[in-house]
Amino acid sequence: MHMQGGTHGAASSPVVTITLNPSIDRTITVSELTIGQITRAQSTTLDPGGKGVNVSRAVNAFGGATHAILVCGELGASWMDKQLSALSIAHTIIPSDGAVRSNMTIVSAGGVVTKINEPGVALTASELNAVQEAITSQVSSGSWVVLAGRSNPGLALDTYRDLATLARKSGARVAVDTSGDELKAALTAGVVDLIKPNQFELAELVGRPLATVHDIIDAAREVISGGVQTVLCSLGADGALLITAQTVTHCEPAHPVSGTPVGAGDILLGIFLAAGADEAALETAVAWSAAS
């Protein structure tokens, strides 16, 4: 995921991101990928990653205030610190044993994308306590707190719910970008203001296929009736839907989108929050996401 910075009328509310399972994202371009044979890369790039880190990178590129809280294994922590500092992203790194996981994106002929994501390492109770302390320290009334990404192996499903509750007690608004049982568990306390699923993750959340835009809207309204205020549903090349109890707004790119889609959803969420988290912000967020 690559972005260029600049100030674009960013919102005043800071965005604090929580990444329990960050990654060092490696993107490799090859002319052809053949399983079982040696393949020589044409190019390779390394980026600090994990969904929360990506959101902070997007907010920062937009010119907004952000603070990234992440848990990093000792192997890779100094590299993450150096990269985030070079990007002028304020951050708190909570040290843990082991290594920062590596996620690999292989782009082969015709723009075909193959991803290999490592699971990451388990977290201890003391590391989770340190995350809670960092949230209490960095979050203020009016902040957005973003809980993003699949969590670490063995982590309790209610971890996001508990962190969201803590953030809400500090006066923050809470956005969650995860999926599956972790997303379901995060919503049980009624403290999440916004979720950002894609249409497939939303279908999984409500337990039925969503074949049309009206199906997506109905599913989002079902989630909203359970206590969430806003559903920002990404639709890939078709843009995004912003759904509240009263309104539905659809925005899509003016031109066909091509390229590697990795990180586009994280950029959508980060720019949406940085631009004001309203209908006007949706157009800007979709434009940045498409451009990425």
SERO-4910 file (N, C-alpha, C, O; in steps of 0.05 Angstrom, whole numbers):
BEGIN
 pado doro    nc1    nc2    nc3   cac1   cac2   cac3    cc1    cc2    cc3    oc1    oc2    oc3
  Met    A     17    -24      0      0      0      0     18     25      0     34     28     18
  His    A     15     42    -20     32     65    -22     15     90    -25     -4     91    -41
  Met    A     22    111    -10      6    136    -10     25    159    -10     47    157      1
  Gln    A     17    182    -21     31    206    -19     16    225      0     -8    225      1
  Gly    A     32    240     15     20    256     36      9    283     27     10    289      3
  Gly    A     -1    298     46    -12    325     40    -35    331     58    -49    313     67
  Thr    A    -40    356     63    -62    365     80    -86    371     63    -84    386     43
  His    A   -109    359     69   -133    362     52   -157    369     69   -178    357     65
  Gly    A   -154    387     88   -177    395    104   -185    373    123   -209    368    127
  Ala    A   -166    359    135   -171    337    153   -188    346    177   -186    368    186
  Ala    A   -203    327    188   -220    333    211   -202    336    235   -179    326    236
  Ser    A   -212    350    255   -196    356    279   -195    333    298   -176    331    314
  Ser    A   -214    314    297   -214    292    316   -191    273    309   -189    263    287
  Pro    A   -174    267    329   -152    249    324   -162    220    321   -183    213    331
  Val    A   -147    204    306   -154    176    302   -133    159    315   -109    159    307
  Val    A   -140    144    335   -122    126    349   -128     98    339   -150     88    341
  Thr    A   -107     85    328   -111     58    317    -98     37    335    -77     42    347
  Ile    A   -111     14    338   -101     -8    354    -95    -31    335   -114    -41    322
  Thr    A    -70    -40    334    -63    -63    317    -49    -83    335    -26    -81    342
  Leu    A    -64   -103    343    -53   -124    361    -35   -143    345    -18   -157    357
  Asn    A    -39   -145    319    -24   -165    303    -13   -151    278    -21   -158    256
  Pro    A      6   -132    281     16   -118    258     33   -137    240     38   -160    247
  Ser    A     41   -126    218     56   -142    199     77   -125    184     74   -101    181
  Ile    A     97   -139    174    115   -127    155    105   -137    128    108   -160    122
  Asp    A     94   -119    112     82   -126     87    102   -126     64    115   -105     58
  Arg    A    106   -148     52    124   -151     30    108   -155      4     92   -174      2
  Thr    A    113   -138    -16    100   -140    -42    121   -148    -62    141   -134    -66
  Ile    A    116   -170    -76    136   -181    -95    122   -182   -122    100   -193   -125
  Thr    A    135   -171   -142    125   -173   -170    142   -193   -185    166   -192   -186
  Val    A    127   -211   -199    141   -232   -215    128   -233   -242    105   -225   -245
  Ser    A    143   -242   -262    132   -244   -289    113   -267   -291     93   -266   -305
  Glu    A    119   -289   -277    102   -313   -277    106   -328   -251    129   -332   -243
  Leu    A     85   -337   -239     86   -353   -214     79   -382   -220     57   -388   -228
  Thr    A     99   -400   -217     95   -428   -221    100   -443   -196    123   -443   -186
  Ile    A     80   -457   -185     83   -472   -160    103   -494   -165    102   -509   -185
  Gly    A    121   -497   -145    140   -519   -146    166   -513   -161    183   -530   -163
  Gln    A    169   -488   -170    193   -480   -184    204   -454   -172    190   -439   -159
  Ile    A    230   -449   -177    243   -425   -168    233   -401   -185    233   -403   -210
  Thr    A    224   -380   -172    215   -356   -186    232   -332   -177    235   -328   -153
  Arg    A    242   -317   -196    259   -294   -190    241   -269   -191    227   -264   -211
  Ala    A    243   -253   -170    227   -229   -168    237   -207   -186    261   -203   -189
  Gln    A    219   -192   -198    226   -169   -214    230   -144   -195    247   -127   -201
  Ser    A    214   -143   -174    217   -121   -155    204   -130   -128    188   -148   -127
  Thr    A    212   -116   -107    201   -122    -81    200    -96    -64    218    -80    -66
  Thr    A    180    -93    -48    178    -70    -30    170    -80     -2    157   -101      1
  Leu    A    177    -65     18    170    -71     46    155    -47     57    163    -24     54
  Asp    A    133    -52     71    117    -31     84    108    -40    112    103    -63    116
  Pro    A    107    -21    130     94    -27    156     65    -32    152     51    -16    139
  Gly    A     54    -54    163     27    -61    157     11    -72    181     19    -68    204
  Gly    A    -11    -85    175    -32    -91    194    -53    -70    190    -47    -46    184
  Lys    A    -78    -77    192   -100    -59    184   -100    -33    199   -104    -12    187
  Gly    A    -95    -34    225    -94     -9    240    -72      9    232    -75     33    230
  Val    A    -48     -3    228    -25     13    218    -32     26    191    -25     49    186
  Asn    A    -45     11    173    -52     21    147    -72     45    150    -70     65    136
  Val    A    -90     43    169   -109     65    174    -94     90    183    -99    112    174
  Ser    A    -75     86    201    -60    109    211    -43    121    188    -41    145    187
  Arg    A    -32    105    171    -17    115    148    -35    131    130    -26    152    119
  Ala    A    -59    122    126    -78    137    109    -86    164    121    -85    184    108
  Val    A    -92    164    147    -99    188    161    -76    208    160    -80    232    155
  Asn    A    -52    198    164    -28    215    164    -23    227    136    -17    250    134
  Ala    A    -27    210    116    -23    220     88    -43    242     81    -38    260     65
  Phe    A    -67    240     93    -88    259     88    -83    285    103    -96    306     97
  Gly    A    -66    284    123    -60    308    139    -74    309    165    -74    329    179
  Gly    A    -86    286    173   -100    284    199    -82    275    221    -60    265    217
  Ala    A    -92    279    246    -77    271    270    -83    242    275   -106    233    275
  Thr    A    -62    226    281    -66    198    287    -44    189    306    -23    200    308
  His    A    -51    168    321    -32    155    339    -36    125    336    -58    115    341
  Ala    A    -15    111    328    -17     82    324     -7     67    349     16     72    357
  Ile    A    -23     50    360    -15     32    382    -13      4    370    -32     -6    359
  Leu    A     11     -8    373     15    -35    362     33    -51    380     50    -41    394
  Val    A     28    -78    379     43    -97    394     63   -110    375     54   -123    355
  Cys    A     89   -108    380    109   -118    362    128   -138    375    138   -132    397
  Gly    A    133   -160    362    153   -179    371    180   -166    369    184   -147    353
  Glu    A    200   -176    385    226   -163    385    240   -164    358    255   -146    352
  Leu    A    234   -184    342    245   -186    315    227   -170    297    206   -180    289
  Gly    A    235   -147    290    218   -129    272    209   -104    286    201    -85    272
  Ala    A    210   -103    313    199    -79    327    215    -54    320    204    -33    316
  Ser    A    242    -56    320    258    -33    314    254    -23    286    254      1    281
  Trp    A    249    -42    267    244    -34    239    217    -19    238    215      1    224
  Met    A    197    -29    251    171    -16    251    173     12    263    162     31    253
  Asp    A    188     14    285    191     40    298    205     60    279    196     83    276
  Lys    A    225     51    265    240     68    246    222     77    223    222    100    215
  Gln    A    206     58    212    189     64    189    167     84    197    162    103    182
  Leu    A    154     80    220    133     98    228    144    125    235    131    145    230
  Ser    A    167    126    247    180    152    253    187    167    227    183    191    225
  Ala    A    196    152    207    203    165    181    178    176    168    180    196    153
  Leu    A    155    164    173    129    174    162    117    196    180     95    206    174
  Ser    A    130    202    202    120    222    222     94    214    233     76    231    238
  Ile    A     90    188    238     66    178    251     72    173    280     89    156    287
  Ala    A     58    187    298     61    183    326     52    154    333     32    145    323
  His    A     67    141    350     61    113    355     71    104    383     90    115    394
  Thr    A     58     83    392     67     69    417     70     40    409     51     27    401
  Ile    A     94     30    413    100      2    408    102    -13    434    119     -7    451
  Ile    A     85    -33    437     86    -50    461    101    -75    454     93    -90    437
  Pro    A    124    -79    467    141   -102    460    130   -129    468    117   -131    489
  Ser    A    135   -149    452    127   -176    459    149   -195    449    168   -187    435
  Asp    A    147   -220    457    167   -240    448    161   -247    419    140   -242    409
  Gly    A    180   -260    407    176   -271    380    182   -250    359    198   -232    363
  Ala    A    169   -253    336    174   -237    313    149   -224    302    127   -236    305
  Val    A    151   -200    291    129   -188    276    123   -206    252    142   -214    238
  Arg    A     98   -213    248     92   -231    226     97   -217    199     99   -192    197
  Ser    A    100   -233    178    104   -223    152     81   -231    134     75   -255    132
  Asn    A     69   -211    120     49   -217    100     60   -212     72     72   -191     67
  Met    A     56   -231     55     68   -229     28     46   -227      7     27   -242      7
  Thr    A     49   -207    -10     32   -204    -34     48   -209    -59     68   -195    -63
  Ile    A     41   -228    -75     55   -234    -99     37   -225   -123     15   -235   -126
  Val    A     48   -207   -139     34   -197   -162     46   -209   -187     70   -203   -193
  Ser    A     31   -225   -201     42   -239   -225     29   -228   -250     14   -209   -249
  Ala    A     35   -241   -273     26   -231   -299     -4   -225   -299    -20   -241   -289
  Gly    A    -11   -203   -311    -39   -195   -313    -51   -183   -288    -75   -179   -286
  Gly    A    -33   -177   -269    -42   -165   -244    -55   -185   -225    -70   -177   -207
  Val    A    -51   -211   -229    -62   -231   -211    -48   -229   -184    -23   -229   -182
  Val    A    -63   -228   -162    -53   -224   -136    -56   -250   -119    -77   -261   -117
  Thr    A    -33   -259   -108    -33   -281    -89    -23   -271    -62     -2   -259    -61
  Lys    A    -38   -276    -41    -30   -267    -14    -25   -290      4    -39   -310      4
  Ile    A     -4   -287     20      3   -307     41      6   -291     67     25   -275     70
  Asn    A    -12   -295     86    -11   -281    111     -4   -300    134    -16   -321    137
  Glu    A     17   -292    149     24   -308    172      5   -303    195     -8   -282    196
  Pro    A      2   -322    214    -17   -319    236     -9   -299    258    -26   -288    271
  Gly    A     17   -295    261     26   -279    284     31   -295    309     28   -319    308
  Val    A     37   -281    331     43   -294    356     22   -289    377      8   -269    375
  Ala    A     20   -306    396      1   -302    418     10   -279    436     33   -273    438
  Leu    A    -10   -266    449     -5   -244    467     -9   -253    496    -25   -270    501
  Thr    A      7   -241    514      4   -247    542    -15   -228    555    -22   -207    544
  Ala    A    -23   -234    580    -41   -216    595    -28   -190    600    -41   -169    599
  Ser    A     -2   -190    605     12   -165    611     14   -147    586     13   -123    588
  Glu    A     16   -159    563     17   -144    538    -11   -131    532    -12   -108    523
  Leu    A    -32   -146    538    -59   -135    535    -64   -112    555    -77    -92    548
  Asn    A    -53   -115    579    -56    -94    599    -42    -69    589    -51    -46    593
  Ala    A    -18    -73    576     -4    -50    565    -19    -36    543    -18    -12    540
  Val    A    -34    -52    527    -51    -40    506    -73    -23    519    -78     -1    510
  Gln    A    -85    -33    540   -106    -18    554    -95      8    566   -108     28    564
  Glu    A    -71      7    577    -58     31    588    -53     51    566    -56     75    570
  Ala    A    -44     41    543    -39     59    521    -64     73    511    -64     96    504
  Ile    A    -86     58    510   -111     69    502   -120     91    522   -127    113    513
  Thr    A   -118     86    547   -126    105    568   -108    130    565   -118    152    570
  Ser    A    -83    126    559    -64    149    556    -69    166    532    -67    190    533
  Gln    A    -76    153    509    -76    167    484   -104    177    476   -107    195    459
  Val    A   -125    165    486   -152    171    477   -164    193    494   -162    194    518
  Ser    A   -176    212    480   -190    234    493   -218    236    482   -225    224    462
  Ser    A   -235    252    495   -262    255    486   -263    266    457   -250    286    451
  Gly    A   -279    253    440   -281    261    413   -262    246    394   -265    248    369
  Ser    A   -243    231    404   -225    216    387   -241    193    374   -261    184    384
  Trp    A   -230    184    352   -238    159    340   -218    137    349   -194    142    347
  Val    A   -228    115    357   -210     92    363   -217     70    343   -241     62    341
  Val    A   -197     61    328   -201     41    307   -189     14    317   -165     13    321
  Leu    A   -205     -6    319   -196    -33    325   -197    -49    299   -219    -53    288
  Ala    A   -174    -57    288   -174    -67    261   -157    -92    258   -135    -94    271
  Gly    A   -166   -110    242   -151   -134    234   -159   -158    250   -171   -156    271
  Arg    A   -152   -181    239   -157   -206    253   -137   -208    276   -114   -199    273
  Ser    A   -146   -218    299   -129   -217    323   -110   -241    323   -110   -258    306
  Asn    A    -94   -241    344    -72   -261    347    -83   -289    353   -105   -291    364
  Pro    A    -68   -309    347    -76   -337    354    -81   -340    384    -65   -331    400
  Gly    A   -103   -352    390   -109   -358    418   -121   -335    434   -127   -338    457
  Leu    A   -125   -311    421   -135   -288    436   -165   -292    439   -179   -301    421
  Ala    A   -175   -285    463   -204   -288    469   -220   -271    449   -213   -249    442
  Leu    A   -243   -282    441   -260   -268    421   -271   -242    432   -278   -224    416
  Asp    A   -273   -239    458   -284   -214    469   -264   -192    473   -270   -172    486
  Thr    A   -239   -196    463   -218   -176    467   -225   -149    455   -222   -129    468
  Tyr    A   -235   -149    430   -243   -124    417   -266   -111    432   -267    -87    435
  Arg    A   -285   -127    441   -307   -116    456   -297   -102    481   -306    -80    487
  Asp    A   -278   -114    496   -268   -102    520   -252    -76    514   -255    -57    529
  Leu    A   -236    -77    493   -221    -53    486   -240    -30    476   -235     -7    482
  Ala    A   -261    -38    462   -280    -18    453   -294     -5    476   -299     19    476
  Thr    A   -301    -22    496   -315    -11    520   -297      8    535   -306     29    544
  Leu    A   -271      2    537   -252     20    550   -249     46    534   -249     67    547
  Ala    A   -248     44    508   -246     69    492   -271     86    495   -269    111    497
  Arg    A   -294     73    495   -319     88    499   -320    102    526   -329    125    528
  Lys    A   -310     89    547   -309    102    573   -292    126    574   -295    144    590
  Ser    A   -272    127    555   -254    150    553   -266    172    536   -253    193    532
  Gly    A   -290    168    526   -304    189    510   -300    187    481   -306    205    466
  Ala    A   -288    165    471   -282    162    443   -306    149    428   -323    137    440
  Arg    A   -305    154    402   -322    138    383   -306    115    373   -282    117    370
  Val    A   -319     92    368   -305     67    363   -313     57    335   -336     54    329
  Ala    A   -292     51    319   -296     38    293   -282     11    294   -260      8    305
  Val    A   -295    -10    283   -284    -37    283   -283    -47    255   -302    -45    240
  Asp    A   -259    -57    247   -256    -68    220   -243    -96    223   -219    -99    222
  Thr    A   -260   -116    227   -252   -143    229   -275   -160    217   -293   -149    204
  Ser    A   -274   -186    221   -294   -202    209   -300   -227    225   -286   -232    246
  Gly    A   -319   -243    217   -324   -269    229   -334   -266    258   -347   -247    266
  Asp    A   -326   -286    274   -334   -287    302   -323   -263    318   -336   -255    337
  Glu    A   -300   -253    310   -289   -230    324   -306   -205    321   -310   -190    340
  Leu    A   -317   -202    298   -335   -179    293   -361   -183    309   -371   -164    322
  Lys    A   -372   -207    308   -397   -212    323   -393   -206    353   -410   -194    365
  Ala    A   -371   -216    364   -365   -212    392   -361   -183    399   -370   -174    420
  Ala    A   -349   -167    381   -343   -139    386   -369   -123    389   -369   -102    402
  Leu    A   -390   -132    376   -415   -117    376   -434   -123    400   -454   -110    403
  Thr    A   -426   -142    416   -445   -151    437   -449   -131    459   -469   -133    473
  Ala    A   -431   -112    463   -433    -93    485   -447    -68    477   -453    -51    494
  Gly    A   -453    -64    451   -467    -40    442   -450    -15    444   -461      7    448
  Val    A   -424    -17    441   -406      6    444   -391     13    418   -373     30    418
  Val    A   -399      0    396   -386      5    371   -403     25    354   -427     20    350
  Asp    A   -390     46    345   -405     66    330   -405     60    300   -425     66    286
  Leu    A   -383     48    290   -381     44    261   -367     17    255   -348     10    269
  Ile    A   -377      3    235   -362    -21    226   -357    -17    196   -372     -4    182
  Lys    A   -335    -29    186   -329    -27    157   -325    -54    145   -302    -62    139
  Pro    A   -346    -69    141   -343    -95    127   -344    -91     97   -353    -70     87
  Asn    A   -334   -111     82   -341   -112     54   -367   -128     52   -378   -137     72
  Gln    A   -378   -131     28   -404   -144     26   -404   -173     35   -424   -183     45
  Phe    A   -381   -186     32   -379   -214     40   -377   -217     71   -389   -235     82
  Glu    A   -363   -199     83   -361   -199    113   -388   -191    125   -395   -202    146
  Leu    A   -402   -173    112   -429   -166    122   -448   -189    119   -464   -194    137
  Ala    A   -446   -204     97   -463   -228     94   -457   -249    115   -475   -261    126
  Glu    A   -431   -252    122   -424   -271    143   -435   -262    170   -443   -279    186
  Leu    A   -435   -236    174   -444   -225    200   -474   -231    204   -483   -237    226
  Val    A   -490   -228    183   -519   -232    185   -528   -260    178   -551   -267    182
  Gly    A   -509   -276    168   -515   -304    163   -532   -310    139   -547   -330    139
  Arg    A   -529   -294    118   -544   -300     93   -530   -286     70   -516   -266     74
  Pro    A   -533   -297     46   -520   -284     23   -533   -257     16   -557   -253     21
  Leu    A   -517   -239      6   -528   -212     -1   -523   -208    -31   -501   -201    -40
  Ala    A   -544   -212    -47   -541   -213    -76   -544   -185    -89   -534   -181   -111
  Thr    A   -558   -167    -75   -564   -141    -87   -557   -119    -68   -551   -124    -44
  Val    A   -557    -94    -78   -552    -71    -61   -574    -69    -40   -568    -62    -17
  His    A   -599    -75    -47   -620    -75    -27   -615    -95     -5   -622    -90     18
  Asp    A   -604   -118    -12   -598   -138      8   -577   -127     27   -579   -132     52
  Ile    A   -557   -114     17   -536   -102     33   -548    -81     52   -541    -80     76
  Ile    A   -565    -64     42   -578    -44     58   -594    -56     81   -593    -48    104
  Asp    A   -610    -77     74   -626    -90     94   -609   -102    116   -615   -101    140
  Ala    A   -587   -115    108   -568   -127    127   -556   -106    145   -553   -110    169
  Ala    A   -548    -84    133   -536    -62    149   -555    -51    169   -548    -46    192
  Arg    A   -580    -48    160   -601    -37    179   -606    -57    202   -612    -49    224
  Glu    A   -603    -83    196   -606   -103    217   -584   -100    238   -589   -101    262
  Val    A   -560    -95    228   -537    -91    247   -541    -65    262   -536    -64    286
  Ile    A   -551    -44    248   -555    -18    262   -576    -21    283   -574     -8    304
  Ser    A   -597    -37    279   -617    -41    299   -606    -54    324   -618    -52    346
  Gly    A   -583    -67    322   -570    -79    345   -552    -60    361   -540    -67    381
  Gly    A   -550    -34    351   -535    -15    367   -513      0    352   -503     20    362
  Val    A   -505    -10    329   -485      5    313   -498     28    299   -520     26    289
  Gln    A   -484     51    298   -495     75    286   -492     75    256   -510     84    241
  Thr    A   -468     66    246   -461     69    218   -448     44    207   -431     32    221
  Val    A   -455     37    183   -442     15    169   -430     27    143   -444     37    126
  Leu    A   -404     25    141   -389     33    117   -382      7    103   -362     -6    111
  Cys    A   -396      1     82   -392    -25     68   -377    -20     42   -386     -7     24
  Ser    A   -353    -32     41   -337    -29     17   -346    -49     -4   -352    -72      2
  Leu    A   -346    -40    -29   -356    -55    -52   -335    -60    -73   -341    -65    -96
  Gly    A   -309    -58    -66   -288    -62    -85   -289    -41   -106   -290    -17   -100
  Ala    A   -288    -49   -132   -287    -31   -154   -313    -14   -156   -314      6   -170
  Asp    A   -334    -23   -142   -360     -8   -143   -362     13   -121   -384     24   -117
  Gly    A   -340     18   -107   -341     40    -87   -349     31    -60   -339     11    -49
  Ala    A   -368     45    -48   -376     39    -21   -404     49    -15   -414     68    -28
  Leu    A   -417     37      4   -443     46     14   -440     56     43   -428     42     59
  Leu    A   -451     79     48   -452     90     75   -481     89     85   -498    101     73
  Ile    A   -486     73    106   -513     67    114   -517     75    144   -501     66    161
  Thr    A   -537     90    149   -545     96    177   -575     88    179   -586     78    160
  Ala    A   -587     93    202   -615     86    206   -633    102    188   -655     93    180
  Gln    A   -624    126    180   -641    144    164   -632    147    135   -648    153    118
  Thr    A   -607    142    129   -596    149    103   -580    127     90   -570    109    104
  Val    A   -579    128     64   -561    110     48   -548    127     27   -561    141     12
  Thr    A   -521    125     26   -506    140      6   -487    121     -8   -472    106      5
  His    A   -488    121    -35   -470    104    -51   -451    122    -66   -460    141    -79
  Cys    A   -426    115    -66   -406    130    -82   -388    110    -95   -379     90    -83
  Glu    A   -382    114   -121   -365     96   -135   -345    112   -152   -350    135   -158
  Pro    A   -322    100   -159   -302    115   -175   -314    123   -202   -330    109   -214
  Ala    A   -305    146   -212   -314    156   -238   -303    140   -261   -314    139   -283
  His    A   -280    127   -256   -267    112   -277   -262     83   -267   -259     79   -243
  Pro    A   -260     64   -286   -254     36   -277   -228     35   -261   -209     48   -267
  Val    A   -229     18   -241   -206     15   -223   -190    -10   -231   -201    -31   -236
  Ser    A   -163     -7   -232   -146    -30   -237   -122    -28   -219   -117     -8   -206
  Gly    A   -107    -51   -217    -84    -51   -199    -87    -70   -176   -106    -86   -176
  Thr    A    -69    -68   -157    -69    -86   -134    -88    -74   -112    -84    -52   -104
  Pro    A   -108    -90   -104   -128    -79    -85   -120    -79    -56   -134    -70    -38
  Val    A    -96    -91    -49    -88    -94    -22    -86    -67     -7    -73    -49    -17
  Gly    A   -100    -65     15    -99    -41     31   -120    -20     24   -123      0     38
  Ala    A   -135    -24      2   -154     -4     -7   -176      1     14   -185     23     18
  Gly    A   -186    -21     26   -206    -18     47   -197     -3     71   -212     11     84
  Asp    A   -172     -7     79   -160      7    101   -158     37     95   -164     54    113
  Ile    A   -151     44     71   -150     72     63   -178     84     63   -181    107     71
  Leu    A   -197     69     53   -225     78     54   -233     87     82   -244    108     86
  Leu    A   -228     69    101   -236     75    129   -220     99    140   -231    117    152
  Gly    A   -193     99    136   -177    120    147   -184    148    136   -187    167    152
  Ile    A   -188    150    110   -195    175     98   -223    184    106   -228    207    111
  Phe    A   -241    165    108   -269    171    116   -269    184    144   -282    204    148
  Leu    A   -254    173    162   -253    184    189   -239    211    190   -248    230    202
  Ala    A   -216    212    175   -200    237    175   -215    260    162   -211    283    169
  Ala    A   -232    254    143   -247    274    128   -273    283    141   -287    300    131
  Gly    A   -279    271    164   -303    280    179   -324    259    184   -343    265    199
  Ala    A   -321    235    173   -339    213    179   -368    219    173   -386    212    189
  Asp    A   -373    233    151   -401    239    143   -404    234    113   -386    223    100
  Glu    A   -427    241    103   -433    235     74   -413    249     56   -404    238     36
  Ala    A   -405    274     63   -386    288     47   -358    274     47   -344    275     27
  Ala    A   -352    261     69   -326    248     71   -325    223     53   -303    214     46
  Leu    A   -348    211     47   -349    186     32   -336    190      4   -321    173     -5
  Glu    A   -343    212     -9   -332    216    -36   -301    218    -35   -288    206    -52
  Thr    A   -291    232    -16   -262    234    -14   -249    207     -8   -228    200    -19
  Ala    A   -262    192     10   -251    166     18   -251    147     -6   -232    132     -9
  Val    A   -273    146    -21   -274    128    -44   -253    136    -65   -241    119    -78
  Ala    A   -249    162    -69   -229    172    -88   -201    163    -80   -186    153    -97
  Trp    A   -194    166    -55   -168    158    -45   -165    127    -47   -143    117    -55
  Ser    A   -185    113    -40   -184     84    -41   -180     74    -69   -164     56    -74
  Ala    A   -195     86    -88   -192     78   -116   -164     85   -126   -152     69   -141
  Ala    A   -154    108   -119   -128    117   -128   -106     99   -118    -85     96   -131
  Ser    A   -110     87    -95    -89     70    -83    -85     44    -99    -68     28    -92
***
